[in-house]
Amino acid sequence: MFEQLRGGIYTPGDKLPSVEVFFSTYAVGRSTIREAFSMLKAMGWLKRATMKFLSQCCT
């Protein structure tokens, strides 16, 4: 996920896919995806708004 944000696949303000989409893409547990979202949020890469994660910065 981090590489997709850094690589510009998602631009600032884009809604990210749901946990289920990432779950299917990466074949890892939902809790792992949620933890990744939490880590990216703590790093300042994501902002959570109404249960959606939005990419916030890509510098």
mmCIF file as Biopython writes it, N, C-alpha, C and O atoms, coordinates in Angstrom:
data_model
#
loop_
_atom_site.group_PDB
_atom_site.id
_atom_site.type_symbol
_atom_site.label_atom_id
_atom_site.label_alt_id
_atom_site.label_comp_id
_atom_site.label_asym_id
_atom_site.label_entity_id
_atom_site.label_seq_id
_atom_site.pdbx_PDB_ins_code
_atom_site.Cartn_x
_atom_site.Cartn_y
_atom_site.Cartn_z
_atom_site.occupancy
_atom_site.B_iso_or_equiv
_atom_site.auth_seq_id
_atom_site.auth_asym_id
_atom_site.pdbx_PDB_model_num
ATOM 1   N N  . MET A ? 1  ? 0.822   -1.189  0.000  1.0 0.0 1  A 1 
ATOM 2   C CA . MET A ? 1  ? 0.000   0.000   0.000  1.0 0.0 1  A 1 
ATOM 3   C C  . MET A ? 1  ? 0.866   1.252   0.000  1.0 0.0 1  A 1 
ATOM 4   O O  . MET A ? 1  ? 0.605   2.199   -0.742 1.0 0.0 1  A 1 
ATOM 5   N N  . PHE A ? 2  ? 1.896   1.249   0.836  1.0 0.0 2  A 1 
ATOM 6   C CA . PHE A ? 2  ? 2.775   2.407   0.915  1.0 0.0 2  A 1 
ATOM 7   C C  . PHE A ? 2  ? 3.403   2.703   -0.436 1.0 0.0 2  A 1 
ATOM 8   O O  . PHE A ? 2  ? 3.475   3.858   -0.855 1.0 0.0 2  A 1 
ATOM 9   N N  . GLU A ? 3  ? 3.857   1.661   -1.113 1.0 0.0 3  A 1 
ATOM 10  C CA . GLU A ? 3  ? 4.481   1.854   -2.426 1.0 0.0 3  A 1 
ATOM 11  C C  . GLU A ? 3  ? 3.475   2.401   -3.437 1.0 0.0 3  A 1 
ATOM 12  O O  . GLU A ? 3  ? 3.847   3.192   -4.304 1.0 0.0 3  A 1 
ATOM 13  N N  . GLN A ? 4  ? 2.222   1.998   -3.343 1.0 0.0 4  A 1 
ATOM 14  C CA . GLN A ? 4  ? 1.206   2.534   -4.243 1.0 0.0 4  A 1 
ATOM 15  C C  . GLN A ? 4  ? 0.968   4.013   -3.974 1.0 0.0 4  A 1 
ATOM 16  O O  . GLN A ? 4  ? 0.787   4.791   -4.910 1.0 0.0 4  A 1 
ATOM 17  N N  . LEU A ? 5  ? 0.965   4.407   -2.712 1.0 0.0 5  A 1 
ATOM 18  C CA . LEU A ? 5  ? 0.805   5.827   -2.383 1.0 0.0 5  A 1 
ATOM 19  C C  . LEU A ? 5  ? 2.014   6.625   -2.851 1.0 0.0 5  A 1 
ATOM 20  O O  . LEU A ? 5  ? 1.882   7.681   -3.470 1.0 0.0 5  A 1 
ATOM 21  N N  . ARG A ? 6  ? 3.186   6.100   -2.541 1.0 0.0 6  A 1 
ATOM 22  C CA . ARG A ? 6  ? 4.422   6.778   -2.925 1.0 0.0 6  A 1 
ATOM 23  C C  . ARG A ? 6  ? 4.603   6.834   -4.430 1.0 0.0 6  A 1 
ATOM 24  O O  . ARG A ? 6  ? 5.107   7.819   -4.969 1.0 0.0 6  A 1 
ATOM 25  N N  . GLY A ? 7  ? 4.192   5.779   -5.099 1.0 0.0 7  A 1 
ATOM 26  C CA . GLY A ? 7  ? 4.379   5.684   -6.542 1.0 0.0 7  A 1 
ATOM 27  C C  . GLY A ? 7  ? 3.384   6.496   -7.354 1.0 0.0 7  A 1 
ATOM 28  O O  . GLY A ? 7  ? 3.511   6.584   -8.575 1.0 0.0 7  A 1 
ATOM 29  N N  . GLY A ? 8  ? 2.399   7.087   -6.697 1.0 0.0 8  A 1 
ATOM 30  C CA . GLY A ? 8  ? 1.461   7.936   -7.408 1.0 0.0 8  A 1 
ATOM 31  C C  . GLY A ? 8  ? 0.253   7.219   -7.984 1.0 0.0 8  A 1 
ATOM 32  O O  . GLY A ? 8  ? -0.514  7.812   -8.744 1.0 0.0 8  A 1 
ATOM 33  N N  . ILE A ? 9  ? 0.071   5.947   -7.632 1.0 0.0 9  A 1 
ATOM 34  C CA . ILE A ? 9  ? -1.128  5.252   -8.108 1.0 0.0 9  A 1 
ATOM 35  C C  . ILE A ? 9  ? -2.364  5.956   -7.574 1.0 0.0 9  A 1 
ATOM 36  O O  . ILE A ? 9  ? -3.372  6.083   -8.269 1.0 0.0 9  A 1 
ATOM 37  N N  . TYR A ? 10 ? -2.272  6.411   -6.330 1.0 0.0 10 A 1 
ATOM 38  C CA . TYR A ? 10 ? -3.333  7.221   -5.736 1.0 0.0 10 A 1 
ATOM 39  C C  . TYR A ? 10 ? -2.792  8.621   -5.549 1.0 0.0 10 A 1 
ATOM 40  O O  . TYR A ? 10 ? -1.657  8.802   -5.108 1.0 0.0 10 A 1 
ATOM 41  N N  . THR A ? 11 ? -3.590  9.598   -5.879 1.0 0.0 11 A 1 
ATOM 42  C CA . THR A ? 11 ? -3.166  10.985  -5.711 1.0 0.0 11 A 1 
ATOM 43  C C  . THR A ? 11 ? -3.846  11.575  -4.479 1.0 0.0 11 A 1 
ATOM 44  O O  . THR A ? 11 ? -4.866  11.053  -4.029 1.0 0.0 11 A 1 
ATOM 45  N N  . PRO A ? 12 ? -3.291  12.662  -3.925 1.0 0.0 12 A 1 
ATOM 46  C CA . PRO A ? 12 ? -3.891  13.258  -2.729 1.0 0.0 12 A 1 
ATOM 47  C C  . PRO A ? 12 ? -5.381  13.531  -2.928 1.0 0.0 12 A 1 
ATOM 48  O O  . PRO A ? 12 ? -5.796  14.123  -3.925 1.0 0.0 12 A 1 
ATOM 49  N N  . GLY A ? 13 ? -6.171  13.085  -1.953 1.0 0.0 13 A 1 
ATOM 50  C CA . GLY A ? 13 ? -7.611  13.270  -2.011 1.0 0.0 13 A 1 
ATOM 51  C C  . GLY A ? 13 ? -8.376  12.087  -2.566 1.0 0.0 13 A 1 
ATOM 52  O O  . GLY A ? 13 ? -9.598  12.029  -2.435 1.0 0.0 13 A 1 
ATOM 53  N N  . ASP A ? 14 ? -7.680  11.137  -3.189 1.0 0.0 14 A 1 
ATOM 54  C CA . ASP A ? 14 ? -8.348  9.947   -3.713 1.0 0.0 14 A 1 
ATOM 55  C C  . ASP A ? 14 ? -8.881  9.088   -2.580 1.0 0.0 14 A 1 
ATOM 56  O O  . ASP A ? 14 ? -8.244  8.958   -1.535 1.0 0.0 14 A 1 
ATOM 57  N N  . LYS A ? 15 ? -10.049 8.503   -2.790 1.0 0.0 15 A 1 
ATOM 58  C CA . LYS A ? 15 ? -10.549 7.494   -1.857 1.0 0.0 15 A 1 
ATOM 59  C C  . LYS A ? 15 ? -9.824  6.194   -2.160 1.0 0.0 15 A 1 
ATOM 60  O O  . LYS A ? 15 ? -9.688  5.796   -3.316 1.0 0.0 15 A 1 
ATOM 61  N N  . LEU A ? 16 ? -9.369  5.553   -1.125 1.0 0.0 16 A 1 
ATOM 62  C CA . LEU A ? 16 ? -8.705  4.277   -1.304 1.0 0.0 16 A 1 
ATOM 63  C C  . LEU A ? 16 ? -9.742  3.162   -1.368 1.0 0.0 16 A 1 
ATOM 64  O O  . LEU A ? 16 ? -10.854 3.317   -0.864 1.0 0.0 16 A 1 
ATOM 65  N N  . PRO A ? 17 ? -9.384  2.044   -1.982 1.0 0.0 17 A 1 
ATOM 66  C CA . PRO A ? 17 ? -10.307 0.908   -2.021 1.0 0.0 17 A 1 
ATOM 67  C C  . PRO A ? 17 ? -10.626 0.417   -0.607 1.0 0.0 17 A 1 
ATOM 68  O O  . PRO A ? 17 ? -9.920  0.740   0.348  1.0 0.0 17 A 1 
ATOM 69  N N  . SER A ? 18 ? -11.677 -0.350  -0.493 1.0 0.0 18 A 1 
ATOM 70  C CA . SER A ? 18 ? -12.098 -0.880  0.803  1.0 0.0 18 A 1 
ATOM 71  C C  . SER A ? 18 ? -11.106 -1.926  1.314  1.0 0.0 18 A 1 
ATOM 72  O O  . SER A ? 18 ? -10.256 -2.427  0.578  1.0 0.0 18 A 1 
ATOM 73  N N  . VAL A ? 19 ? -11.250 -2.232  2.588  1.0 0.0 19 A 1 
ATOM 74  C CA . VAL A ? 19 ? -10.436 -3.278  3.197  1.0 0.0 19 A 1 
ATOM 75  C C  . VAL A ? 19 ? -10.595 -4.580  2.416  1.0 0.0 19 A 1 
ATOM 76  O O  . VAL A ? 19 ? -9.626  -5.314  2.224  1.0 0.0 19 A 1 
ATOM 77  N N  . GLU A ? 20 ? -11.815 -4.867  1.968  1.0 0.0 20 A 1 
ATOM 78  C CA . GLU A ? 20 ? -12.073 -6.103  1.237  1.0 0.0 20 A 1 
ATOM 79  C C  . GLU A ? 20 ? -11.298 -6.168  -0.075 1.0 0.0 20 A 1 
ATOM 80  O O  . GLU A ? 20 ? -10.816 -7.232  -0.463 1.0 0.0 20 A 1 
ATOM 81  N N  . VAL A ? 21 ? -11.178 -5.035  -0.754 1.0 0.0 21 A 1 
ATOM 82  C CA . VAL A ? 21 ? -10.414 -5.010  -2.016 1.0 0.0 21 A 1 
ATOM 83  C C  . VAL A ? 21 ? -8.943  -5.272  -1.737 1.0 0.0 21 A 1 
ATOM 84  O O  . VAL A ? 21 ? -8.315  -6.072  -2.431 1.0 0.0 21 A 1 
ATOM 85  N N  . PHE A ? 22 ? -8.382  -4.605  -0.726 1.0 0.0 22 A 1 
ATOM 86  C CA . PHE A ? 22 ? -6.982  -4.852  -0.376 1.0 0.0 22 A 1 
ATOM 87  C C  . PHE A ? 22 ? -6.797  -6.290  0.105  1.0 0.0 22 A 1 
ATOM 88  O O  . PHE A ? 22 ? -5.787  -6.922  -0.206 1.0 0.0 22 A 1 
ATOM 89  N N  . PHE A ? 23 ? -7.763  -6.811  0.859  1.0 0.0 23 A 1 
ATOM 90  C CA . PHE A ? 23 ? -7.720  -8.189  1.339  1.0 0.0 23 A 1 
ATOM 91  C C  . PHE A ? 23 ? -7.596  -9.149  0.159  1.0 0.0 23 A 1 
ATOM 92  O O  . PHE A ? 23 ? -6.778  -10.069 0.185  1.0 0.0 23 A 1 
ATOM 93  N N  . SER A ? 24 ? -8.399  -8.937  -0.863 1.0 0.0 24 A 1 
ATOM 94  C CA . SER A ? 24 ? -8.359  -9.794  -2.050 1.0 0.0 24 A 1 
ATOM 95  C C  . SER A ? 24 ? -7.063  -9.621  -2.834 1.0 0.0 24 A 1 
ATOM 96  O O  . SER A ? 24 ? -6.504  -10.595 -3.338 1.0 0.0 24 A 1 
ATOM 97  N N  . THR A ? 25 ? -6.590  -8.389  -2.936 1.0 0.0 25 A 1 
ATOM 98  C CA . THR A ? 25 ? -5.389  -8.094  -3.714 1.0 0.0 25 A 1 
ATOM 99  C C  . THR A ? 25 ? -4.140  -8.688  -3.089 1.0 0.0 25 A 1 
ATOM 100 O O  . THR A ? 25 ? -3.313  -9.276  -3.786 1.0 0.0 25 A 1 
ATOM 101 N N  . TYR A ? 26 ? -3.998  -8.540  -1.780 1.0 0.0 26 A 1 
ATOM 102 C CA . TYR A ? 26 ? -2.770  -8.953  -1.105 1.0 0.0 26 A 1 
ATOM 103 C C  . TYR A ? 26 ? -2.863  -10.314 -0.426 1.0 0.0 26 A 1 
ATOM 104 O O  . TYR A ? 26 ? -1.853  -10.839 0.042  1.0 0.0 26 A 1 
ATOM 105 N N  . ALA A ? 27 ? -4.058  -10.890 -0.368 1.0 0.0 27 A 1 
ATOM 106 C CA . ALA A ? 27 ? -4.262  -12.212 0.234  1.0 0.0 27 A 1 
ATOM 107 C C  . ALA A ? 27 ? -3.712  -12.292 1.653  1.0 0.0 27 A 1 
ATOM 108 O O  . ALA A ? 27 ? -3.044  -13.258 2.022  1.0 0.0 27 A 1 
ATOM 109 N N  . VAL A ? 28 ? -4.003  -11.265 2.437  1.0 0.0 28 A 1 
ATOM 110 C CA . VAL A ? 28 ? -3.657  -11.255 3.858  1.0 0.0 28 A 1 
ATOM 111 C C  . VAL A ? 28 ? -4.931  -10.987 4.645  1.0 0.0 28 A 1 
ATOM 112 O O  . VAL A ? 28 ? -5.956  -10.629 4.066  1.0 0.0 28 A 1 
ATOM 113 N N  . GLY A ? 29 ? -4.873  -11.158 5.952  1.0 0.0 29 A 1 
ATOM 114 C CA . GLY A ? 29 ? -6.043  -10.972 6.788  1.0 0.0 29 A 1 
ATOM 115 C C  . GLY A ? 29 ? -6.523  -9.526  6.834  1.0 0.0 29 A 1 
ATOM 116 O O  . GLY A ? 29 ? -5.754  -8.583  6.645  1.0 0.0 29 A 1 
ATOM 117 N N  . ARG A ? 30 ? -7.798  -9.387  7.086  1.0 0.0 30 A 1 
ATOM 118 C CA . ARG A ? 30 ? -8.384  -8.037  7.188  1.0 0.0 30 A 1 
ATOM 119 C C  . ARG A ? 30 ? -7.734  -7.230  8.304  1.0 0.0 30 A 1 
ATOM 120 O O  . ARG A ? 30 ? -7.543  -6.021  8.173  1.0 0.0 30 A 1 
ATOM 121 N N  . SER A ? 31 ? -7.399  -7.896  9.393  1.0 0.0 31 A 1 
ATOM 122 C CA . SER A ? 31 ? -6.753  -7.175  10.500 1.0 0.0 31 A 1 
ATOM 123 C C  . SER A ? 31 ? -5.381  -6.644  10.077 1.0 0.0 31 A 1 
ATOM 124 O O  . SER A ? 31 ? -4.953  -5.591  10.549 1.0 0.0 31 A 1 
ATOM 125 N N  . THR A ? 32 ? -4.698  -7.360  9.199  1.0 0.0 32 A 1 
ATOM 126 C CA . THR A ? 32 ? -3.406  -6.895  8.676  1.0 0.0 32 A 1 
ATOM 127 C C  . THR A ? 32 ? -3.598  -5.630  7.837  1.0 0.0 32 A 1 
ATOM 128 O O  . THR A ? 32 ? -2.812  -4.688  7.933  1.0 0.0 32 A 1 
ATOM 129 N N  . ILE A ? 33 ? -4.641  -5.618  7.023  1.0 0.0 33 A 1 
ATOM 130 C CA . ILE A ? 33 ? -4.933  -4.442  6.201  1.0 0.0 33 A 1 
ATOM 131 C C  . ILE A ? 33 ? -5.282  -3.257  7.089  1.0 0.0 33 A 1 
ATOM 132 O O  . ILE A ? 33 ? -4.811  -2.143  6.863  1.0 0.0 33 A 1 
ATOM 133 N N  . ARG A ? 34 ? -6.102  -3.499  8.094  1.0 0.0 34 A 1 
ATOM 134 C CA . ARG A ? 34 ? -6.478  -2.409  9.010  1.0 0.0 34 A 1 
ATOM 135 C C  . ARG A ? 34 ? -5.259  -1.872  9.751  1.0 0.0 34 A 1 
ATOM 136 O O  . ARG A ? 34 ? -5.143  -0.665  9.963  1.0 0.0 34 A 1 
ATOM 137 N N  . GLU A ? 35 ? -4.364  -2.749  10.141 1.0 0.0 35 A 1 
ATOM 138 C CA . GLU A ? 35 ? -3.128  -2.323  10.809 1.0 0.0 35 A 1 
ATOM 139 C C  . GLU A ? 35 ? -2.268  -1.492  9.857  1.0 0.0 35 A 1 
ATOM 140 O O  . GLU A ? 35 ? -1.668  -0.499  10.267 1.0 0.0 35 A 1 
ATOM 141 N N  . ALA A ? 36 ? -2.207  -1.895  8.597  1.0 0.0 36 A 1 
ATOM 142 C CA . ALA A ? 36 ? -1.452  -1.114  7.608  1.0 0.0 36 A 1 
ATOM 143 C C  . ALA A ? 36 ? -2.063  0.272   7.453  1.0 0.0 36 A 1 
ATOM 144 O O  . ALA A ? 36 ? -1.337  1.264   7.387  1.0 0.0 36 A 1 
ATOM 145 N N  . PHE A ? 37 ? -3.407  0.352   7.393  1.0 0.0 37 A 1 
ATOM 146 C CA . PHE A ? 37 ? -4.066  1.657   7.331  1.0 0.0 37 A 1 
ATOM 147 C C  . PHE A ? 37 ? -3.700  2.495   8.549  1.0 0.0 37 A 1 
ATOM 148 O O  . PHE A ? 37 ? -3.410  3.685   8.421  1.0 0.0 37 A 1 
ATOM 149 N N  . SER A ? 38 ? -3.711  1.886   9.719  1.0 0.0 38 A 1 
ATOM 150 C CA . SER A ? 38 ? -3.391  2.618   10.956 1.0 0.0 38 A 1 
ATOM 151 C C  . SER A ? 38 ? -1.960  3.127   10.940 1.0 0.0 38 A 1 
ATOM 152 O O  . SER A ? 38 ? -1.687  4.253   11.355 1.0 0.0 38 A 1 
ATOM 153 N N  . MET A ? 39 ? -1.051  2.295   10.459 1.0 0.0 39 A 1 
ATOM 154 C CA . MET A ? 39 ? 0.355   2.707   10.395 1.0 0.0 39 A 1 
ATOM 155 C C  . MET A ? 39 ? 0.546   3.858   9.405  1.0 0.0 39 A 1 
ATOM 156 O O  . MET A ? 39 ? 1.260   4.817   9.696  1.0 0.0 39 A 1 
ATOM 157 N N  . LEU A ? 40 ? -0.089  3.761   8.246  1.0 0.0 40 A 1 
ATOM 158 C CA . LEU A ? 40 ? 0.030   4.828   7.250  1.0 0.0 40 A 1 
ATOM 159 C C  . LEU A ? 40 ? -0.609  6.120   7.752  1.0 0.0 40 A 1 
ATOM 160 O O  . LEU A ? 40 ? -0.129  7.212   7.448  1.0 0.0 40 A 1 
ATOM 161 N N  . LYS A ? 41 ? -1.678  5.998   8.511  1.0 0.0 41 A 1 
ATOM 162 C CA . LYS A ? 41 ? -2.305  7.177   9.110  1.0 0.0 41 A 1 
ATOM 163 C C  . LYS A ? 41 ? -1.346  7.815   10.113 1.0 0.0 41 A 1 
ATOM 164 O O  . LYS A ? 41 ? -1.181  9.035   10.119 1.0 0.0 41 A 1 
ATOM 165 N N  . ALA A ? 42 ? -0.718  7.010   10.953 1.0 0.0 42 A 1 
ATOM 166 C CA . ALA A ? 42 ? 0.229   7.515   11.950 1.0 0.0 42 A 1 
ATOM 167 C C  . ALA A ? 42 ? 1.433   8.181   11.293 1.0 0.0 42 A 1 
ATOM 168 O O  . ALA A ? 42 ? 2.017   9.108   11.854 1.0 0.0 42 A 1 
ATOM 169 N N  . MET A ? 43 ? 1.803   7.710   10.106 1.0 0.0 43 A 1 
ATOM 170 C CA . MET A ? 43 ? 2.932   8.286   9.368  1.0 0.0 43 A 1 
ATOM 171 C C  . MET A ? 43 ? 2.542   9.559   8.617  1.0 0.0 43 A 1 
ATOM 172 O O  . MET A ? 43 ? 3.396   10.238  8.046  1.0 0.0 43 A 1 
ATOM 173 N N  . GLY A ? 44 ? 1.241   9.878   8.621  1.0 0.0 44 A 1 
ATOM 174 C CA . GLY A ? 44 ? 0.786   11.090  7.944  1.0 0.0 44 A 1 
ATOM 175 C C  . GLY A ? 44 ? 0.420   10.906  6.487  1.0 0.0 44 A 1 
ATOM 176 O O  . GLY A ? 44 ? 0.196   11.885  5.776  1.0 0.0 44 A 1 
ATOM 177 N N  . TRP A ? 45 ? 0.355   9.666   6.033  1.0 0.0 45 A 1 
ATOM 178 C CA . TRP A ? 45 ? 0.034   9.407   4.630  1.0 0.0 45 A 1 
ATOM 179 C C  . TRP A ? 45 ? -1.449  9.285   4.379  1.0 0.0 45 A 1 
ATOM 180 O O  . TRP A ? 45 ? -1.901  9.457   3.248  1.0 0.0 45 A 1 
ATOM 181 N N  . LEU A ? 46 ? -2.215  8.992   5.414  1.0 0.0 46 A 1 
ATOM 182 C CA . LEU A ? 46 ? -3.650  8.809   5.252  1.0 0.0 46 A 1 
ATOM 183 C C  . LEU A ? 46 ? -4.411  9.665   6.244  1.0 0.0 46 A 1 
ATOM 184 O O  . LEU A ? 46 ? -3.916  9.998   7.321  1.0 0.0 46 A 1 
ATOM 185 N N  . LYS A ? 47 ? -5.626  10.012  5.854  1.0 0.0 47 A 1 
ATOM 186 C CA . LYS A ? 47 ? -6.539  10.722  6.737  1.0 0.0 47 A 1 
ATOM 187 C C  . LYS A ? 47 ? -7.836  9.938   6.742  1.0 0.0 47 A 1 
ATOM 188 O O  . LYS A ? 47 ? -8.327  9.538   5.686  1.0 0.0 47 A 1 
ATOM 189 N N  . ARG A ? 48 ? -8.387  9.718   7.910  1.0 0.0 48 A 1 
ATOM 190 C CA . ARG A ? 48 ? -9.612  8.941   7.990  1.0 0.0 48 A 1 
ATOM 191 C C  . ARG A ? 48 ? -10.800 9.888   8.131  1.0 0.0 48 A 1 
ATOM 192 O O  . ARG A ? 48 ? -10.815 10.761  8.998  1.0 0.0 48 A 1 
ATOM 193 N N  . ALA A ? 49 ? -11.782 9.704   7.275  1.0 0.0 49 A 1 
ATOM 194 C CA . ALA A ? 49 ? -12.981 10.539  7.315  1.0 0.0 49 A 1 
ATOM 195 C C  . ALA A ? 49 ? -14.176 9.658   6.999  1.0 0.0 49 A 1 
ATOM 196 O O  . ALA A ? 49 ? -14.224 9.027   5.943  1.0 0.0 49 A 1 
ATOM 197 N N  . THR A ? 50 ? -15.116 9.613   7.886  1.0 0.0 50 A 1 
ATOM 198 C CA . THR A ? 50 ? -16.341 8.815   7.728  1.0 0.0 50 A 1 
ATOM 199 C C  . THR A ? 50 ? -16.068 7.391   7.256  1.0 0.0 50 A 1 
ATOM 200 O O  . THR A ? 50 ? -16.658 6.913   6.286  1.0 0.0 50 A 1 
ATOM 201 N N  . MET A ? 51 ? -15.173 6.738   7.955  1.0 0.0 51 A 1 
ATOM 202 C CA . MET A ? 51 ? -14.826 5.347   7.705  1.0 0.0 51 A 1 
ATOM 203 C C  . MET A ? 51 ? -14.180 5.104   6.341  1.0 0.0 51 A 1 
ATOM 204 O O  . MET A ? 51 ? -14.082 3.955   5.910  1.0 0.0 51 A 1 
ATOM 205 N N  . LYS A ? 52 ? -13.746 6.143   5.663  1.0 0.0 52 A 1 
ATOM 206 C CA . LYS A ? 52 ? -13.001 5.992   4.418  1.0 0.0 52 A 1 
ATOM 207 C C  . LYS A ? 52 ? -11.601 6.549   4.651  1.0 0.0 52 A 1 
ATOM 208 O O  . LYS A ? 52 ? -11.423 7.506   5.404  1.0 0.0 52 A 1 
ATOM 209 N N  . PHE A ? 53 ? -10.642 5.964   4.022  1.0 0.0 53 A 1 
ATOM 210 C CA . PHE A ? 53 ? -9.289  6.481   4.102  1.0 0.0 53 A 1 
ATOM 211 C C  . PHE A ? 53 ? -8.996  7.259   2.828  1.0 0.0 53 A 1 
ATOM 212 O O  . PHE A ? 53 ? -9.288  6.812   1.719  1.0 0.0 53 A 1 
ATOM 213 N N  . LEU A ? 54 ? -8.422  8.411   3.015  1.0 0.0 54 A 1 
ATOM 214 C CA . LEU A ? 54 ? -8.108  9.266   1.875  1.0 0.0 54 A 1 
ATOM 215 C C  . LEU A ? 54 ? -6.609  9.509   1.861  1.0 0.0 54 A 1 
ATOM 216 O O  . LEU A ? 54 ? -6.020  9.824   2.895  1.0 0.0 54 A 1 
ATOM 217 N N  . SER A ? 55 ? -5.986  9.366   0.694  1.0 0.0 55 A 1 
ATOM 218 C CA . SER A ? 55 ? -4.560  9.677   0.642  1.0 0.0 55 A 1 
ATOM 219 C C  . SER A ? 55 ? -4.403  11.168  0.866  1.0 0.0 55 A 1 
ATOM 220 O O  . SER A ? 55 ? -5.164  11.974  0.331  1.0 0.0 55 A 1 
ATOM 221 N N  . GLN A ? 56 ? -3.429  11.518  1.645  1.0 0.0 56 A 1 
ATOM 222 C CA . GLN A ? 56 ? -3.284  12.907  2.072  1.0 0.0 56 A 1 
ATOM 223 C C  . GLN A ? 56 ? -2.015  13.550  1.560  1.0 0.0 56 A 1 
ATOM 224 O O  . GLN A ? 56 ? -2.035  14.698  1.116  1.0 0.0 56 A 1 
ATOM 225 N N  . CYS A ? 57 ? -0.922  12.832  1.616  1.0 0.0 57 A 1 
ATOM 226 C CA . CYS A ? 57 ? 0.322   13.444  1.144  1.0 0.0 57 A 1 
ATOM 227 C C  . CYS A ? 57 ? 1.168   12.415  0.421  1.0 0.0 57 A 1 
ATOM 228 O O  . CYS A ? 57 ? 1.229   11.251  0.817  1.0 0.0 57 A 1 
ATOM 229 N N  . CYS A ? 58 ? 1.782   12.835  -0.586 1.0 0.0 58 A 1 
ATOM 230 C CA . CYS A ? 58 ? 2.607   11.926  -1.378 1.0 0.0 58 A 1 
ATOM 231 C C  . CYS A ? 58 ? 3.943   12.561  -1.714 1.0 0.0 58 A 1 
ATOM 232 O O  . CYS A ? 58 ? 4.382   12.514  -2.863 1.0 0.0 58 A 1 
ATOM 233 N N  . THR A ? 59 ? 4.586   13.148  -0.732 1.0 0.0 59 A 1 
ATOM 234 C CA . THR A ? 59 ? 5.886   13.778  -0.994 1.0 0.0 59 A 1 
ATOM 235 C C  . THR A ? 59 ? 6.981   12.982  -0.363 1.0 0.0 59 A 1 
ATOM 236 O O  . THR A ? 59 ? 8.151   13.348  -0.469 1.0 0.0 59 A 1 
#
